[in-house]
Amino acid sequence: MAPEAFTTAGDGGVRIVGDRIGDPAAPAVVFLHGGGQTRRSWGRAAAAVAERGWQAITVDFRGHGESDWSADGDYRVTSFARDVLEVLRDLPPKPVLVGASLGGFTSMLLEGELAPGTARAVVLVDIVPDMDESGASRIHNFMYERMQSGFESLDEVADMIQEYNPHRPRPTDLDGLRTNLRHRDGRWYWHWDPKFIDGTAALPPIEVTEVDRMHAAIQAILDSGVRMLLVRGQMSDLVTQERADEFLARFPAVEFVDVGGAGHMVAGDRNDHFADAVVQFLDRHAETA
């Protein structure tokens, strides 16, 4: 099945671009990417979900991929969530939200604070509110290092990714990298607005540091009866074993899957295991309304 692109006017009229795979009348699974990624990072996982009878929706957050950059530098997590709510207006009710990193925070606030009762289930992909600070700093530094200077070639991009993710094989076909990059004046640049992380945004995503607020949102989600799953990359330095144990002790109702051989980019590192975990979770709770 080939994805079908669509656009939605997000919060404040920001143009949001997404893809749909599957029957538009089927229950929806909405995939929300991490900071600095695009909707393309979910390609194989979305296809696997669609093959099981769901419609899979992948969305580019504002400032990312093909969606508009925010003219006033509004990259609050609540603004990402409001954009997603506009996307959901055109979908069947009670979607499943699958959020990686920033997408996970967005899912927490969307269902736990802004619009309770929207989702039938929430899947957090390698993210918990009290994430490991050293892992978060490593991700930020990776994103920031070549943000302004860009890259001379796709090979240079692949080398940097390989250094950051040494456990992931370096791709032999580099064309797949193009979806995360923009080509400008003979150089390659990441496919997101630098204001998102360089400290110049008028309204940055400060909510990712508000641990108590995020814990309260998760508690509200669980108290309402919405099912939750945490999928962790076993090699993750953001959700370490200690952080995962603390989170699950605090919220024992959350289901848990540990994906071996995967780091923070779980879907990209071990897409087969990740997709299986999500599909099995969906099958268990297919009738939840």
N, C-alpha and C positions, 0 to 999 in steps of 0.2 A: 504494500500500500504506500502510495506517495503522499507526503504531507501536503495539505492545502493551506496556503498562507491567508491570514486575515488581519485586519486592523481594527482597533478600538480606540475611541477617545477616552483617555484615562483622566485622572483627577486634574482639574484645571485645563483640560483640553489637550494634554500631552498625548501624542500619537503613540500607541502601543501596538507592536507587531507580534503576532503569534502564528503557530502552526496547529492544524488539526489533523489527526490520523484516526480514521474509523468513522462509524455511523454517527452523524450529528444528533440523532435522537437517543443514542445510548448514554448510560450514566458516564460522567466525565471523571477522568483523573487529570489533575492540573499540576504540571511539573514546573517548579520555580527554581531557577538556577542560583548559583552562588555569586558573590561579588566578583566582577571582572570576567565572568563567563557570559555565554549567550544561550539561547534556547537550543542551539545545535548540540550542546553537550548531552542532551537527553535522547538523541536520535534513536539509538538501538533499544533503550529501555522503553521509550514511548511506543515503538513498533511492537515490542513484546506484549505490552499491555493491550494494545489495540487488537492483536491477534486473539486475545481472550475475550473479546466482545465488548470492551469498553471503548469510549472515544478518548484519545490521549491529546491533551492540550499542552503545548509548550509555549512559554511566553518570554520575550525579551523585556527585562525591566527597563524603566526609563533610564536613559544614559548608557544603555548597553545595546550591543548588537544593532539591529535595524530600527529600534524604537528611538523616538526623539530624545535629545538631551534636554534637560530642564533649563529653560532660559534664565530662571531666577535661582538656579543652584539648589533646588529642593530635592534632596536625596534622603529624606527621613524614611525610616522603615515604615512609618504609618502612611507615607505617600505611596510607597511601593504597594502596600496593602490596599489602599483605596483604588489604585490603578487596577489591581487584580479583581477587586469587587466589580468594577465596570466590565471586565472581561466575563465574569461569572453571570452577569445579567442575561447574556445570550446563550447560556448553557442550561441543560436540565438541572433541577434543584439537587442539592446535597452532593456536591462533588467531593472527591478525595483530593486533599492537598498533599503534594509531595515536595518538600522544600529542602534544598541543600544549603547549609551554611547561612548566607544572607536570606535565601529563600525559606529556610526553616524559621528564622526570626520573623519573617514576614507572615508566615503561616500562624505562628504563635499569636501575634498581635491581631491578625485578621479574625481568627476564630475565638480567641480568648478575651478580646477587648473591644474591637471595633464592631464586629458583626456576629455575635454568638448565635449559634444555630445554623450557620451557613453550610458547614461541612459535615459529612457523615463520618470522616476519619481524617487523621493527620499523620503523615510520615515525616519524621525528622531525619535527614541524611547527614550524619557526622556533625551534629551540632547539639550542644546543650547550653543553657544560659551561662553557666559558670565554666566557660571554656578555658583551656590552658593558655596563659598569657604568652609564653615563649612560642607556642605554635602559632598563635594569632599574629605575633610580631614577625615570624618567619614568612607567613603568607603576605602580610603588608609589605615587607621589604622586597619580596619577589615581584609584586605588582608595581611597586614604586620605582625600582631600579632603572628600568629602561622606558619608563612612561613618557618622558619628554624626548629622549634621543632616538627612540625607535630602534629598528634593526635593518641591517643592510640586505639580509636575505632570509629566506625561510629556514635555511640551514642554521643560521645564527639563532633563530627562534627555537628550533628543535634542540640545539645544544644547551640553551638556557633551561628549557623545560626538563631535559635529561639530567642536568645538574641538580635541579630542584627535586625531581622525582626519579632518583636513580634506580628504584625498583621496577619502574615501568619501562618496557622495551622502547628504544627509540624508533619512531615510525620510519619505514622505508619509503612510503609514499607521503610526501609532505603537503599534498594538496588539501588534506583535511584541516591543516592549520589555518588556511585562509579564512575560514568562517569566524575565527576569533581575532582577525586582524583587519586593519584598513591600510590600503596602499596609497601613499601620498608623497608626491615629489621624490619618487624613486626609493622611498623607504617604507618599511612596514611598522605600523603602530597598533597597539592593543585596541580592541573594538569597544572602548568605553570612554566616557567623559573623565578626564583627569581630575576634575573637581570632586569627583566621587570620593577620592582618597587623599588628595594633596593638601587638604586643610583650608582651601579657599571657598568651598561651598558655603553659601549663606545658611543652609539648613542641612548639615551632615547627618549621617545615620547614627546618631549618638545613642539610640536605643539599644544597640548591640552591647553597650557597657552597663545597661540598667538591669543587673542580675535579678534583683528583687521583683522588679516589674515583670520580667519574663517568667519568673517562677510563678507569680500570681496568675499570669495568663494561662500557663499550663495547668495550674490547679483548677481554674475556671473551666477549661476545656474538659478535663476529666470529670469534674463535678457534674457537668451537663450530660455525661454519658457517651461523649464522643471517644472513639477508640484511637489510641496512639501507638505508633511503632517508632523505635529508635534503631536506625541502621548505622552501625559504626564500622569504619575501616580499621581493621585490627592493628594496622601499622600507623594509625593516625597520631600526629603530635598535637592536634587540636582537642580531640576528645580522647584523652589518654584512658587507660584502664581505670585509673583512680577516679577520674572525672566521671566516667560512665557509671562506676559502682556507686558514687555519691548520688548521682542523678536518679538511678534506679532505686536506691534505698529511700530517697525522698518521694519518688512517685512509683510505687510498686505495681500500679495498674498498667504502666507503660510496657508494652511488649518489646522484645529486644532481639536483634540479630547482629552477630559479629562476623564481618566478612573477612576471611583470611586472605592475605596477599594484597590487601587494599590499603591505601593511605586515605588522606582527606578527600581526594577526588574518587569516591567509591564507585560511582557509576562508570567512570572512565577506566579505572584500574581493573575492576572485575565486573564488567557489565552483566555477564551471565549469572553470577551469584546474586548481584544486586537485583536484577529483574526477577529472578526466581523468588527472592525474599518479598518483594513488593506484590507480585502476583499471588503468592500464597496468603499474604495478609489480606488482599482484596477478596480472595475466595472465601476466607474465613468469615469475613464481615460484609459480604455482598448484599445482604438483605437489611443491613443497618440503615435506618432512616432518621 
